[in-house]
Amino acid sequence: MLLSTASLFHHADLRWSESWEQCLSPWLITPRLHRLHHSLDAAESQHNFGFSTTLWDRAFGTFSDQSAYFPAGLLEYLHTR
């Protein structure tokens, strides 16, 4: 149940204030941090694999604190409803 809840949390389309992000993102994978993993850019998608904490991404050098929102997902479905 914990893993399912974490998955729902970081795949949600939540946008928090910068102060909340700064408070949580050093420790937890927030939706903003995990979104980079779903980037259309192959180089960007190789970051932020973590499921709940940033610990493993930091340990293996895959952590990125990129903060911009950008199109994410599968390119072939980007412009469909």
N, C-alpha and C positions, 0 to 999 in steps of 0.2 A: 504494500500500500504506500510505503514511503517513496519508493522509486516511481510509481505511477503519479503520485502527487508532485514530485519534483519535475517529472517530464511535462505534466500539464502546466506547471508554473513557468518553466523556462521556454516553453513553446507558445505561451500566451502572448498576445499582442499588447502588452502593457508598456506604457511609457510613464516613468516616474520622474519626479523632479530631480534635478542634478544633485541636490543634497542627499536624497535617498540613494541614488546610484553610487555616489562617493562613499557612503556609509556601508553599503552592502557588497559592492563589486570586488573589494579586495579579498573577500572570503567566500561569497556565494556566486554561483553562475546565475546571473540575472537574465531576463529576456533580451536585454540590449547586448549583453556579452555573447550569449549563445547565438544570436541572429547572425553574427559574423560567420559562424560555422555553416550557415545555409546560403552564403553569398554566391552569386553567379560567377564571380571571379575565382578561378581554381586555386590561386595562391592564397586568397583570403579564406577560402573554405577549409584550409588545413590548420585552422586555429580553433581554440575554445571547444574542445571535445568533451570537457568535463560535464558530469551529469548533475552534480549538486554543489561541489566546492571547486575553487580554482587551484587547489593544491596540486593535482596531477598535471594540469596544463603548465603550471609554473615549474614543476619539477622536470618536465620533459621538454620545456622550451616552446610549447605550442600556445602559450597564453598571449593574447593581444587585447589591449584596452581601447580598441577603436570604438569611437562613440557615435559615429554617424548612422542614420537610418538610410537604407538603400534597398533597391529591389532584391528580393531573395527568393529562392525556390528553384524550380526546374524551368529552364529557358523555354522549353516548348509549351509550357502552361502559363507563362507570364502574362500574356495578353488575352487569356480566355476567362470567361466567367464561370 
